[in-house]
Amino acid sequence: MTGPVTGIGIVGTGVISGAYLEHLAKLPGVDVVAVADLDLSRAQAIADQNPGIRASTPEDLYSDPEVDIVLNLTIPAAHAPVHQAALQAGKHVYGEKPLAVDRAEAEPLLKLAAANNLRIGCAPDTVLGTGTQTARAALDRGDIGVPTAATASFVAPGHELWHPAPEFYYQPGGGPLLDMGPYYVTSLVTLLGPVRRVTARAGRSQEQRKVHTGPRAGQTFAVEVPTHVTGVLEHESGALTTVLMSFDVWASRQPRIEIHGTEGSLSVPDPNNFDGKVEIATATNRDWTELPVAGGYAGAGRGVGVADMARALRTNEPHRASGALAYHVLDVLESVLESAAQDQSVDVASTVERPAAVPLGASPDTA
């Protein structure tokens, strides 16, 4: 690895940490130097498998002089406390989504970071891959005219079918909206701009669910959040997005994201992935046609947002998967839940600028 290197310390060694470790090892400009967990043996197991990475307690990691960015991979309920501890220790932070359980937890983090000239980054960084960025390029070129409407759909029967400890998906900070919604709304804001108003409905099909895999298979747990949410997002641009997020659907053929404009329609790939096929149909050719890749970090994986942030730190430029973007997405999602509970439209108080597009052929340490 050549050039300046930013030291990364990971807090939280759950399932997702493996994907981050795998991809961060391939990215220029970043180096994972330490991992920490409340269960030190779990951190030690990772350190034993990855030469050059040391196991640590969270407290020791926050004070580690070789750690520049704390990568927070804890459960949603711990996102805000870990972010706060790292910021108070003078570290930049990047975390899994959501930024925090709610706005009340998230807003002080942004203020704390700003007051100390520190940065907050937040997943999802899937929008930096070639899938969403190729769609972004098509919209910016005017390929479908003026965007007027969109649909976004994530439906599944529930994460308890595959996750050995799924309870947190059904606690505050979880549910289909806050678990998968960040991928979709981050993509929608990247493509269509910020959201100004939402109208929504929500429901819950079961009061309890059952673990299906792992050593706790057969155990039941309480469902504390809505498991089926639908609504309309009004973008500041005037475009209207119809959203469906559900853990109550066994099978579906609905597209992940489609965007419709005055001169055509765009099919956008799964925002939970970094790449995928982007297709277009226009007023003059209504057959779907695949577009060539036109932007995004090629071959990207979990952690490319961390590398993008590390580059931005070195160049003193904005990073794309920013805390401001994550806060606006959280604001939108929480407003959706409030709209459903209050049976009325809710204005979204925050706004954000679309992050800079990722040029075709860019590298996360240079673009």
Disulfide bonds with the S-S distance in Angstrom:
none
